[in-house]
Amino acid sequence: MSGDAVGPGGSGRFASWLGITAAVAIAAAAWVGYWWLAVPRHDLCAAVLPAPAGCRAADRVPTATTWTVVVAVIALAAAGLAVVRPRRRWWPFAVALVTLAVVALCGLWSVRYAT
């Protein structure tokens, strides 16, 4: 028997954990960005558009909440694909990870320019 064969605890499990870590890191960075923009931090805000981070909380908090849920659902789907990986194919997970990143950026833009 050759020592080159990868068993059930080999690199496949490491790749799954790496994929889950990537999905969680993207989601966490998105959530930090959403709530950094949404949570009020100033007593007075400058009258410029778009409003600085923490201003216009009445508009940004519901938007940040919505995008937090959307990113959580996509991150869970991406993590699930990292674990399942049909027939050891990596492209479904790669598509899910790119989708997660694009949706996270769209959410950041949406929270930033919430009116």
Secondary structure, 3 states (H helix, E strand, C coil): CCCCCCCCCCHHHHHHHHHHHHHHHHHHHHHHHHHHHHCCCCCCCCCCCCCCCCCCHHHHHHHHHHHHHHHHHHHHHHHHHHHHCHHHCCHHHHHHHHHHHHHHHHHHHHHHCCC
